[in-house]
Amino acid sequence: MNDWNPALYRQFEDERTRPARDLLARVDGTFHRIVDLGCGPGNSTELLARRFAGADILGIDTSAAMLNDARSRLPECRFELADIETWSPVTPPDLIYANASLQWLGDHATLVPRLFAALAPGGVLAVQMPDNRDEPSHRSMREVAAEPPFAAHLEDGASSRVKILPLTAYYDLVCDEADTVDVWRTTYHHPMADAAAIVSWVRSTGLKPFVDPLPDDLRLSFLTRYQARIDEAYRPRPDGRRLLAFPRLFLVAVRPPA
């Protein structure tokens, strides 16, 4: 898969950052060492820097392009190229914040407890993940990818993003070791100008594993077929806009103090 495109990602930055704000609003405490897992272009890291002025904040991501944007945006923070699956802190952080990043990784039954155990006593694990794999926006990606002539190029597309666990499973993964656990699910409904705007939204994230592997002569054809499905699935409202339903799952777990 090609590197991420920060400019395309930022096209809907306010909508993407809203769940990050909602997640942070449920995090209580004073934190000195903070890690932003999958920081992207720094939009979520910026929320942390504003809320916890003076804290040591580290953002990690696998995208060099995203990290370059984040460094320009927040020179006072530290950023490192790293993979969440293999990352481990040198010093236990007080807050591990993962906004819209863990859904790209598998084996959450191992990953989430490992991240929680990496916290300092009294530390907080705060996670937000899109839970939209079965929404028309994402189901249509897999359906088009299964059609000829795309299927021969996209054998791994459907498995590129895991189906996350049920909400109760995330509670169960940490409840025995946690002081408190807060889990919830919210569906945002984003007014979008038209079907093309919805395609632009997902083009920088969910569509990447489907579009990037295609040869140039098939990429436009894939997007045309996909947009036709989106146009049918998200019909115009009375004002002409389309409402993009976007379910998200949240977890805030607190370790017991020392």
N, C-alpha and C positions, 0 to 999 in steps of 0.2 A: 504494500500500500504506500502511495506517495506521502510525503510529509504534509502536515496540516497547513492550511492556508489561513493565517491570522486575519487578513482583511475580510475574507468571506465569513469567517466565524463571527467577527465583530459586527456584521451587517444587522444582526438581531441581538446585539449585546444586552440591551436593557431587558428584553424578554428572557434571555439566558441567565442574567444575573439575579432576576427576581427570586427564583428558588434558593439561590445562595444567600440572599438577604434573609429569607424566611428561615433557613436552617440556622444561620448565625443568631437570629433573634431568640432561638430556644437554647442557646449556649450561655450558661452563667459562669462567672468566675473571673479571676485575674490570672493571666497566663504570660509567662516569660519566654518560653520556648514553644514555637508554633511551627507546624509543618503543613503545607498545603499540597496535598497529593493530587497530581494531575492539574497543575495550576493554569495550564493554557496560556493565554496572552496576559494573564495577571489580573483579570477582572475580579475574580474571587479573592485573590491575594490583596488587592486594594481594599476590599471590605475589611479584611483582617488588620491591615496596617492602620486604617482609620480607627477601628474599634480598640486596638491594643497598641497604642502609640508607645514606642520605646522597646517593644518586644523583639526578640530575635526571631525573625520569620524566614523560613526556608521554603521555597517553592520548587517542586520537582516535576519533571515532565519528560516524555520520551521524544518530544518534538523540538528540534533545534530552532526552527522558525518561531514557534510559540515562545520559547524561552528568550529569544532575542527581543521579541516584542515586550515581554514582561520586564526584562532588564531595563529597557528604555523607559518604560512606564513607571517603574518603581526602583530607582537606583539605590534606595536605602535598604532594600531587601536582598536576600541571597537567593540565587537560583542555580539548580544543578540538573544536568541531564542524567536521569535515572529511571529505572523500571520499577513500578510499585510492587510487582510480583517478587522481586529480589531485594528490594530496599529494606534496610534496617537502620535505625538511628544509632549514632555513636553515643549520644546522651538522650535518655528518655524524654520526649517532649511532654509538655503540659496539655497540648491540644493537637490532635491529628484531625485535619479537616479535609474531607474528600468530596468535592462537589462535582457530580456528573463525570466521574472517572472510573469507579469500580465496575460499572456495567460492561466495560471492555475486557474484564478479567474473569477467568474461570475459578472454580473451586472456592466459592465464598465460604463454604463450611470450614475451610482451613484459613483462608485469607483474613476474614473478619476477626476471629479470635486472636490471630497472630498480631494484627494491628492493635487490638485492644490491649494485649499483653505487653506491647512495646511502650505503653504510656507510663509516665511517672505516677506515683501514688496521688490520687485525687484528680488525675488527668481525665480528659474528655475525648471520646471518639465521636465525631460528627460527620455523618454520611448522607448524601442525597444522590439518588440514582433515577434516571428516567425509567419508567415502567411501562413503556409504550410499544414494546415489541409486537404486541398483537393488535395495535391500532391500525387503521387503514393506511396511514402514512408509512408504516414499516412492514406490514403484511404485504402490501403491494410491491415493495422492493423484491421480496422473495418470490412472489408470483411471476413478476416479469423476468427475474433472473432464471427461472426454470423453463422459460420459453426458448425455442430456437430463434436465432442463432446464438443467444447469449449463454445458454447453459454450459456449453463447452468451455467457456472462459471463466465461469464463475462457480466452480465446484465448491469453493470454500466461503463464498459470500454469505450464505445463510447462517454459517456457524461463526462468523466473525464477531458477533456480539452475543453474549450468553443470555439465556432466559434467567432473569434473577429469581431468587427464592421468594416464597410467600412472605408477607410481612411478619407473620408469627414466627417464622423460622429465624429471622434476624434477632428477634427478642430472645428466642431460646438459645441462640449461640453465645450470648454474653450474660444472660440474667444471673447465672450462678456465681459469676465473678464480679458482678457490677454492684455498685451502691444504688444507682437508679438507672432505669432504661426507659426511654421515650421513643415510641415508634408511631408513625402515622403516614397516611397516603393522601395526596391531594391531586386533583385534576385541574390544571390550568386550562383556560380556554382563550387562546390568543386570536384576536381578530386579524386576519391577513387579507391583503388587497385582492388576491386572486390565487388560482391554482399555481401559477408560476412562482409566486412568493413563497408558497409552502415548499415547492421544490428547491428554491434557493436556500431556505432554512435548513433542510436536511442534506443539501448538497455538501455542506462543510463538515458533516458528522456522519449520520447513519448511512448515507448513500455512498460514502467514500469506498467501502470494501466492494461495492457493486460496480461503480463507475471506473475507479482507478485501473483495474486489471484489463479493461476492455481496450481493444485497438481503436484508434481514432475514428475509423469508419463506422464502428458500432456504437460509440458512446452517445452520439446525438440521437440515434435511433432508440436506444434504451431510454434516454431521458424523455423522448417524445411519447413513447408508450407509457412510461411511468406517469408523466403529467396527465395523460388522458384518464388514467385510473384515479388520480387525485382529484381531477375535475369532477368526476362522477361521484366520488366518495364524500367530498366536502362541497355541498351545494351552496349557492349564494344565499345569504340572509337578506332580509328586506332592504338593507342599505348597500347590498352588492358585495359585501365582504364575506369571507369564509372563516368559520371558527375552527381553529386547529386545537383539538382536544389533546392534552399532553399530561398524562398521569405521571406522578413522581412519588417515590418512596423515600422516607426520611428515618434516620436512626440517630439518636443522641444517647450515648452510654457513658456513665461516669464511674471511674474506678474508685474503690474505697480509699479514704485518706490513710496515710501511714499511721 
